[in-house]
Amino acid sequence: MQFTHSTPGILPHAAVAGPALQIFSIKIVNVNANLGWPLRVYGVVAARDTVDRNRNLLFSRSRANCQQVTEADPFLLLTGPSRAIVAADTVKFEVELRIMYAGADTKDTVLFSSTYNYYSMQQYANPRIHSCCGMLELSVERLTRAAQATIVGVRVVEGEWPFQYGCRVSCYFSPDDDLVPTTPTEVVLVNCKVEEMEKQSDGYVNLSRNVVSVQLEQTLEVVIQAYSESGLEYLHNVEADFPVQQCQTTKRLCTVGNSTVEIVVAWSLLAMDKLDLVLEGYVTPV
């Protein structure tokens, strides 16, 4: 949220609506038959862009907190990125994933240990990273004039907790009417059943990820779905629209059952180069 607190119309020189990658999902496919499902996966998937070359974590789990990935649900539970991934030049993905085995006689298997370069001039939606154990498929989109949206909070501000059986929070990106229509693509922010979900302090829903890249001409649609007791359908399904802004924050109130839920989104333009931030005094040079 580097430029969230900027004054509309008086933005710093370093604040740019520029090219960025939106990561929708990462899944494991074509698993070697010798491994078998389910897989207990841990490790890191990260992206490095040209802004500062630092690791921007997309997935990070320790061995003690591994994720069980099944053939029916082969998607990694993403927790990042922590800021928008700038795609003005090559974006490097780094993958270090292992499969955990409980038996003391069996060593953990390296599932992926590789890097992958996403070239900004080549727009493809499903980059694939191969290994002898399987394939990692990324669903991404390169936006040309992007800003960063941070879903700061989803909070029950009035009424009882409406997610006693769990909830799913996601967002879509709707193009402007003047643009060519595209199929909306979903970013899942959290998806928890009752046994995985606890009410947070002050009524907040604990989101797994909260940073998305959005095109300036788009509308961000946040969808809140409350599970039924069976966990197979939704008791409530509500949407809130947020026209994309360059800075500041936007708040929406929506009704989920008999409760009022507040959604707050913070907007920020991007920094293309860390040097620009240094020159404007945002970062102290090392």
MARTORLO-619997 format. One record per residue (C-alpha): residue number from 1; residue in three letters; z, y, x. Coordinates in nm, 2 decimals, padded with zeros to 4 digits. Each point is the difference from the previous one (the first is absolute). Example, Ala and Ser with C-alpha at 12.3 -4.5 7.8 and 13.67 -1.06 7.14 Angstrom:
2
     i    aa       pz       py       px
     1   Ala    00.78   -00.45    01.23
     2   Ser   -00.07    00.34    00.14
***
This chain:
286
     i    aa       pz       py       px
     1   Met    00.00    00.00    00.00
     2   Gln   -00.09    00.23    00.29
     3   Phe   -00.14    00.28   -00.21
     4   Thr    00.17   -00.06   -00.34
     5   His    00.20    00.32    00.02
     6   Ser   -00.30    00.22    00.08
     7   Thr   -00.08    00.28   -00.24
     8   Pro   -00.31   -00.07   -00.21
     9   Gly   -00.29    00.21    00.12
    10   Ile    00.18    00.07    00.33
    11   Leu   -00.04   -00.32    00.19
    12   Pro    00.04   -00.05    00.38
    13   His   -00.31   -00.04    00.21
    14   Ala    00.11   -00.35    00.09
    15   Ala    00.00   -00.11   -00.37
    16   Val   -00.33   -00.17   -00.08
    17   Ala   -00.15   -00.20   -00.29
    18   Gly   -00.16   -00.26    00.22
    19   Pro   -00.11   -00.36    00.02
    20   Ala    00.27   -00.26   -00.06
    21   Leu    00.03   -00.37   -00.07
    22   Gln    00.18   -00.13   -00.31
    23   Ile    00.13   -00.35    00.04
    24   Phe    00.01   -00.18   -00.33
    25   Ser    00.10   -00.35    00.11
    26   Ile    00.01   -00.26    00.28
    27   Lys   -00.03   -00.37   -00.08
    28   Ile   -00.02   -00.33    00.20
    29   Val   -00.30   -00.22   -00.09
    30   Asn   -00.18   -00.30    00.14
    31   Val    00.32   -00.15    00.14
    32   Asn   -00.05   -00.30    00.24
    33   Ala    00.05   -00.32   -00.20
    34   Asn    00.25   -00.12    00.26
    35   Leu    00.24    00.28   -00.09
    36   Gly    00.03   -00.04   -00.38
    37   Trp    00.16    00.23   -00.25
    38   Pro    00.24    00.17   -00.05
    39   Leu    00.02    00.20    00.33
    40   Arg    00.32    00.17    00.11
    41   Val   -00.14    00.30    00.18
    42   Tyr    00.16    00.26    00.22
    43   Gly   -00.12    00.26    00.25
    44   Val   -00.19    00.33    00.00
    45   Val   -00.32    00.14   -00.13
    46   Ala   -00.05    00.36    00.12
    47   Ala   -00.27    00.27    00.02
    48   Arg   -00.06    00.25    00.28
    49   Asp   -00.21    00.31   -00.06
    50   Thr   -00.10    00.29    00.23
    51   Val    00.27    00.25   -00.12
    52   Asp    00.27   -00.13    00.23
    53   Arg   -00.10   -00.37    00.09
    54   Asn    00.34   -00.12   -00.14
    55   Arg    00.05   -00.31   -00.20
    56   Asn   -00.01    00.06   -00.37
    57   Leu    00.16   -00.31   -00.15
    58   Leu   -00.16   -00.16   -00.30
    59   Phe    00.20   -00.32    00.00
    60   Ser    00.31   -00.08    00.21
    61   Arg    00.24   -00.29   -00.05
    62   Ser    00.24   -00.17    00.23
    63   Arg    00.03   -00.38    00.02
    64   Ala    00.32    00.02   -00.20
    65   Asn   -00.18    00.19   -00.28
    66   Cys   -00.33   -00.19   -00.01
    67   Gln   -00.23    00.02   -00.30
    68   Gln   -00.10   -00.32   -00.18
    69   Val   -00.38    00.02   -00.06
    70   Thr   -00.16   -00.24   -00.25
    71   Glu   -00.36   -00.10   -00.06
    72   Ala    00.03    00.15   -00.36
    73   Asp    00.14    00.33    00.14
    74   Pro   -00.12    00.04    00.36
    75   Phe    00.07    00.37    00.03
    76   Leu    00.24    00.15    00.26
    77   Leu    00.26    00.23   -00.15
    78   Leu   -00.08    00.33    00.16
    79   Thr    00.26    00.26    00.08
    80   Gly   -00.23    00.26    00.16
    81   Pro   -00.17    00.21    00.12
    82   Ser    00.27    00.26    00.07
    83   Arg   -00.27    00.27    00.00
    84   Ala   -00.37    00.03   -00.08
    85   Ile   -00.23   -00.19    00.24
    86   Val   -00.25    00.25    00.14
    87   Ala   -00.35   -00.14    00.03
    88   Ala   -00.18    00.27    00.18
    89   Asp   -00.07   -00.25    00.28
    90   Thr    00.08   -00.37    00.07
    91   Val    00.31   -00.14   -00.16
    92   Lys    00.15   -00.30    00.19
    93   Phe    00.18   -00.27   -00.20
    94   Glu    00.25   -00.21    00.19
    95   Val    00.11   -00.34   -00.14
    96   Glu    00.29   -00.21    00.12
    97   Leu    00.09   -00.26   -00.26
    98   Arg    00.18   -00.33    00.03
    99   Ile    00.09   -00.29   -00.23
   100   Met    00.37   -00.09    00.00
   101   Tyr    00.11   -00.37    00.00
   102   Ala    00.35   -00.09   -00.09
   103   Gly    00.02   -00.32    00.21
   104   Ala    00.14    00.04    00.35
   105   Asp   -00.26   -00.24    00.13
   106   Thr   -00.30    00.21   -00.11
   107   Lys   -00.09    00.32    00.16
   108   Asp   -00.12    00.30   -00.20
   109   Thr   -00.38    00.02   -00.02
   110   Val   -00.19    00.31    00.10
   111   Leu   -00.21    00.08   -00.31
   112   Phe   -00.17    00.31    00.13
   113   Ser    00.02    00.19    00.33
   114   Ser   -00.29    00.24    00.02
   115   Thr   -00.13    00.35   -00.04
   116   Tyr   -00.28    00.13   -00.21
   117   Asn   -00.19    00.33    00.02
   118   Tyr   -00.11    00.17   -00.32
   119   Tyr   -00.28    00.24    00.08
   120   Ser    00.00    00.30   -00.22
   121   Met   -00.38    00.03   -00.02
   122   Gln   -00.03   -00.35   -00.14
   123   Gln    00.14   -00.01   -00.36
   124   Tyr    00.10   -00.35   -00.11
   125   Ala    00.26   -00.09   -00.25
   126   Asn    00.13   -00.33    00.13
   127   Pro    00.04   -00.03    00.38
   128   Arg    00.09   -00.35    00.11
   129   Ile    00.20   -00.11    00.29
   130   His   -00.06   -00.36    00.12
   131   Ser    00.22   -00.25    00.18
   132   Cys    00.00   -00.37    00.05
   133   Cys    00.27   -00.03   -00.27
   134   Gly   -00.17    00.21   -00.27
   135   Met   -00.13    00.34   -00.10
   136   Leu    00.17    00.33   -00.09
   137   Glu   -00.20    00.20   -00.25
   138   Leu    00.08    00.38   -00.05
   139   Ser   -00.11    00.19   -00.31
   140   Val   -00.05    00.36    00.11
   141   Glu   -00.19    00.32   -00.10
   142   Arg   -00.10    00.29    00.23
   143   Leu    00.05    00.33   -00.18
   144   Thr   -00.19    00.31    00.13
   145   Arg    00.22    00.29   -00.12
   146   Ala    00.34   -00.15   -00.02
   147   Ala    00.35    00.12   -00.05
   148   Gln    00.33   -00.20    00.01
   149   Ala    00.20   -00.08   -00.31
   150   Thr    00.36   -00.12    00.05
   151   Ile    00.17   -00.14   -00.31
   152   Val    00.34    00.15    00.09
   153   Gly    00.18   -00.17   -00.29
   154   Val   -00.02   -00.19   -00.33
   155   Arg    00.34    00.06   -00.17
   156   Val    00.16   -00.07   -00.33
   157   Val    00.14    00.34   -00.10
   158   Glu    00.10   -00.07   -00.36
   159   Gly    00.09   -00.31   -00.19
   160   Glu    00.08   -00.36    00.11
   161   Trp   -00.16   -00.18    00.29
   162   Pro   -00.33   -00.13   -00.16
   163   Phe   -00.08   -00.24    00.28
   164   Gln    00.26   -00.27   -00.05
   165   Tyr   -00.27   -00.27    00.03
   166   Gly   -00.18    00.17    00.29
   167   Cys   -00.29    00.24    00.02
   168   Arg   -00.33    00.07    00.16
   169   Val   -00.11    00.35    00.12
   170   Ser   -00.35    00.06    00.12
   171   Cys   -00.25    00.28    00.02
   172   Tyr   -00.38    00.05   -00.05
   173   Phe   -00.24    00.26    00.10
   174   Ser   -00.23    00.15   -00.26
   175   Pro   -00.31    00.19    00.11
   176   Asp   -00.09    00.35   -00.12
   177   Asp   -00.24    00.00   -00.30
   178   Asp   -00.27    00.16    00.21
   179   Leu    00.01   -00.28    00.25
   180   Val   -00.17   -00.34   -00.02
   181   Pro    00.23   -00.24   -00.19
   182   Thr    00.17   -00.27    00.20
   183   Thr    00.22   -00.29   -00.08
   184   Pro    00.37    00.11    00.03
   185   Thr    00.18   -00.19    00.27
   186   Glu    00.37   -00.07   -00.02
   187   Val    00.27    00.06    00.26
   188   Val    00.32   -00.19   -00.08
   189   Leu    00.31    00.20    00.09
   190   Val    00.25   -00.26   -00.11
   191   Asn   -00.01   -00.33   -00.20
   192   Cys    00.35   -00.15   -00.06
   193   Lys    00.12   -00.26   -00.24
   194   Val    00.36    00.01   -00.12
   195   Glu    00.14   -00.22    00.27
   196   Glu   -00.15    00.23    00.27
   197   Met    00.09    00.33   -00.15
   198   Glu    00.32    00.20    00.00
   199   Lys    00.07    00.34   -00.16
   200   Gln    00.01    00.26    00.28
   201   Ser    00.25    00.28    00.01
   202   Asp   -00.07    00.29   -00.23
   203   Gly   -00.25   -00.21   -00.20
   204   Tyr   -00.28   -00.02    00.27
   205   Val   -00.25   -00.28    00.02
   206   Asn   -00.02   -00.12    00.36
   207   Leu   -00.37    00.01    00.08
   208   Ser   -00.14   -00.23    00.27
   209   Arg   -00.27    00.26    00.10
   210   Asn   -00.04    00.36   -00.10
   211   Val   -00.28    00.16    00.21
   212   Val   -00.36    00.00   -00.13
   213   Ser   -00.32    00.19    00.11
   214   Val   -00.18    00.18   -00.28
   215   Gln   -00.33    00.18   -00.04
   216   Leu    00.05    00.37   -00.09
   217   Glu   -00.23   -00.03   -00.30
   218   Gln    00.19   -00.30   -00.14
   219   Thr    00.29   -00.05   -00.24
   220   Leu    00.29   -00.22    00.11
   221   Glu    00.12   -00.23   -00.29
   222   Val    00.34   -00.15    00.04
   223   Val    00.06   -00.30   -00.22
   224   Ile    00.35   -00.13   -00.08
   225   Gln    00.03   -00.35   -00.16
   226   Ala    00.33   -00.15   -00.11
   227   Tyr    00.01   -00.38   -00.01
   228   Ser    00.11   -00.20   -00.30
   229   Glu    00.27   -00.27    00.03
   230   Ser   -00.25   -00.27    00.06
   231   Gly   -00.15    00.20    00.29
   232   Leu   -00.35   -00.09   -00.12
   233   Glu   -00.08    00.32   -00.20
   234   Tyr    00.10    00.36   -00.02
   235   Leu    00.24    00.15   -00.25
   236   His   -00.12    00.35    00.09
   237   Asn   -00.31    00.14    00.17
   238   Val   -00.01    00.38    00.06
   239   Glu   -00.23    00.22    00.21
   240   Ala    00.04    00.35    00.15
   241   Asp   -00.29    00.20    00.14
   242   Phe    00.03    00.22    00.31
   243   Pro   -00.30    00.22    00.08
   244   Val   -00.02    00.01    00.38
   245   Gln    00.14    00.30    00.18
   246   Gln   -00.01    00.12    00.36
   247   Cys    00.38    00.08    00.03
   248   Gln    00.33    00.03   -00.19
   249   Thr    00.14   -00.26   -00.25
   250   Thr   -00.08   -00.11   -00.35
   251   Lys    00.24   -00.14   -00.25
   252   Arg   -00.07   -00.20   -00.32
   253   Leu    00.23   -00.14   -00.27
   254   Cys   -00.10   -00.31   -00.19
   255   Thr    00.17   -00.23   -00.26
   256   Val    00.06   -00.36    00.09
   257   Gly    00.16   -00.17   -00.31
   258   Asn    00.28    00.23   -00.10
   259   Ser    00.04    00.15    00.35
   260   Thr   -00.15    00.29    00.18
   261   Val   -00.14   -00.06    00.34
   262   Glu   -00.08    00.28    00.25
   263   Ile   -00.28   -00.04    00.26
   264   Val   -00.02    00.24    00.29
   265   Val   -00.31    00.02    00.23
   266   Ala   -00.01    00.21    00.32
   267   Trp   -00.34    00.12    00.12
   268   Ser   -00.11    00.08    00.35
   269   Leu   -00.33    00.06    00.19
   270   Leu   -00.06   -00.19    00.32
   271   Ala    00.03    00.08    00.37
   272   Met   -00.30   -00.12    00.18
   273   Asp    00.15    00.04    00.35
   274   Lys    00.35    00.02    00.13
   275   Leu   -00.11    00.28    00.24
   276   Asp   -00.07    00.22   -00.30
   277   Leu    00.36   -00.05   -00.11
   278   Val    00.13    00.09    00.35
   279   Leu   -00.21    00.32    00.01
   280   Glu    00.15    00.11   -00.34
   281   Gly    00.35   -00.09    00.10
   282   Tyr    00.05   -00.30   -00.23
   283   Val    00.06   -00.24    00.30
   284   Thr    00.17    00.06    00.33
   285   Pro   -00.22   -00.13    00.28
   286   Val    00.16   -00.27    00.22
***
